Amino acid sequence: MNENPQSGGSVATPTFVEDVFLTETFLIKGRLPNKSRRLTNILEDHNRAFLQVQDATMVSLRSAEVIRTPSVMVNAKEVVFAHELVELAGDETQRRLAAAGNAKANRIRAFYSGVVQFELAGNIEPGAYESTPNNNRRWFIMQKPTLRGLDLANPELSLLRSLDYAIVRKDKMAYVYDFS
């Protein structure tokens, strides 16, 4: 299923990974084209059904099969969480403010119960996983996320061990244990 088969001893050309998306069945690494805003804002404001990911590497969470393709369309509703490895549209002031705001953070464990079950734990703003009249956002930020239930020893999945934050879709978590 590899779109870029490596035959005859050819060497694969490295691709630049800016964005990471974890879905129910795949870790997708690549880049959103023409990105001029932070990934959090793009996901929250995205009105179309699909996100186009260019220079994509798709890693199966069940079999560790790797698929490389110039472009893949990802249903935005399938994204469990995302991360911006390279913040081309980032704002250093916003990053510092977010880091300073961690004093009021709650520790949670969130469980996803899809085809591949896993746990995502980390720090969030109090009640960030809830939708309220004041907060109708579909995503929340988890600082210092840790994952359990996935094979993070796999070199293609190992980058999930070192994320400093994750942009988590609220309606993808089946159970939340809030330590507050």
C-alpha positions in Angstrom: 0.0 0.0 0.0 3.0 2.3 -0.1 2.4 5.1 -2.7 6.2 5.6 -3.0 7.6 2.1 -3.2 11.4 2.0 -2.8 12.6 -0.6 -5.3 15.9 -1.1 -6.9 17.9 0.3 -4.0 16.7 3.8 -4.4 16.9 6.1 -1.4 13.7 7.8 -0.2 13.8 11.5 -0.1 13.2 12.9 3.3 10.1 15.0 3.8 9.6 17.9 6.1 7.0 17.2 8.8 5.2 20.3 10.2 2.0 18.7 11.5 1.0 15.5 13.2 -2.6 14.1 13.3 -3.6 11.0 15.3 -6.8 9.3 14.0 -8.5 6.1 15.1 -6.3 4.0 12.8 -3.4 6.2 11.7 -0.7 8.6 12.8 -0.4 11.0 9.9 2.7 13.2 9.6 3.0 15.9 6.9 2.1 19.5 6.4 -1.0 21.5 5.7 -0.5 23.7 2.6 -0.6 27.5 2.8 -0.8 27.6 6.6 -0.9 31.1 7.8 -2.3 30.6 11.3 -1.7 28.3 14.2 -2.9 24.8 13.8 -5.3 25.2 16.8 -7.1 28.0 15.0 -7.2 26.2 11.7 -8.8 23.1 13.3 -11.3 25.2 15.3 -12.3 27.3 12.3 -12.2 24.5 9.7 -15.6 24.3 7.9 -14.8 21.7 5.3 -15.1 18.0 5.8 -11.5 17.2 4.9 -8.0 18.5 5.7 -5.4 18.2 3.0 -2.1 16.9 4.3 0.8 17.1 1.8 4.0 15.0 1.9 2.1 12.6 4.1 3.4 9.6 6.0 0.6 7.4 7.4 1.5 4.9 10.0 -1.1 2.2 10.9 -1.6 2.0 14.7 -2.5 -1.7 14.4 0.1 -3.1 12.1 2.8 -0.4 11.9 2.5 -0.4 8.1 3.8 2.8 6.6 2.2 4.5 3.6 3.9 7.5 2.0 1.9 9.6 -0.4 2.2 13.1 -1.8 -1.2 14.1 -0.5 -4.0 12.6 1.6 -7.4 14.0 2.5 -8.2 13.4 6.2 -11.7 13.7 7.5 -11.5 16.4 10.2 -14.0 14.5 12.4 -11.6 11.5 12.5 -8.7 13.5 14.1 -8.4 12.5 17.8 -5.6 15.0 18.4 -3.1 17.0 16.5 0.3 18.7 17.1 2.2 21.4 15.3 5.8 20.3 15.2 6.9 23.5 13.4 5.0 26.6 14.4 5.5 28.7 11.2 2.5 30.9 12.2 3.2 30.7 15.9 3.3 33.6 18.3 6.1 33.4 20.9 4.2 35.7 23.3 1.2 33.5 23.2 3.4 30.4 23.9 5.0 32.1 27.0 1.5 33.2 28.3 0.2 29.6 27.9 3.3 28.2 29.7 2.8 30.8 32.5 -0.9 29.8 32.8 -0.1 26.2 33.7 -0.4 27.1 37.5 -4.2 26.7 37.2 -4.0 23.5 35.2 -5.8 20.3 36.1 -4.3 16.9 35.5 -6.6 14.5 33.6 -6.6 11.1 32.0 -8.7 10.8 28.9 -9.5 7.4 27.3 -10.3 6.8 23.7 -12.3 3.6 23.1 -12.1 3.3 19.3 -10.6 0.5 17.2 -7.2 1.0 18.9 -7.8 1.9 22.6 -5.4 4.3 24.2 -5.1 6.7 27.1 -4.0 10.4 26.9 -3.0 12.1 30.1 -1.8 15.6 30.7 -2.6 19.1 32.1 -5.5 21.2 30.8 -7.3 24.3 31.9 -10.1 23.4 34.4 -13.1 22.0 32.5 -11.6 22.4 29.1 -13.1 19.1 27.9 -16.6 20.4 28.6 -18.7 22.5 26.2 -20.3 25.4 28.0 -22.1 28.6 26.8 -18.8 30.4 27.4 -16.7 27.7 25.7 -18.2 26.1 22.6 -14.9 25.2 21.1 -14.5 21.7 19.7 -10.8 21.4 20.7 -8.8 21.9 23.9 -5.1 22.0 24.6 -3.4 19.4 26.7 0.1 20.3 28.0 2.7 17.6 28.6 0.6 14.8 27.1 1.6 11.2 27.7 0.2 8.3 25.8 -0.4 4.7 26.9 -1.8 1.9 24.8 0.2 2.6 21.6 3.5 1.0 20.5 5.7 4.1 21.1 8.8 1.9 20.7 8.0 1.9 16.9 10.3 4.5 15.4 7.5 6.0 13.3 5.3 6.5 16.4 8.1 7.4 18.9 7.7 11.2 18.3 4.4 10.9 20.2 6.5 10.4 23.4 8.0 13.9 23.3 5.1 16.3 22.5 4.9 19.3 24.7 1.2 19.8 23.9 -1.7 18.1 22.0 -4.7 19.7 20.4 -7.4 17.3 21.5 -10.9 17.0 20.0 -13.4 17.0 22.8 -15.9 14.6 21.3 -13.3 11.9 20.7 -12.7 11.1 24.3 -15.0 8.5 25.7 -14.0 8.7 29.4 -12.2 11.4 31.4 -10.8 11.1 34.9 -10.3 14.6 36.2 -7.8 14.7 39.2 -9.1 18.2 40.4 
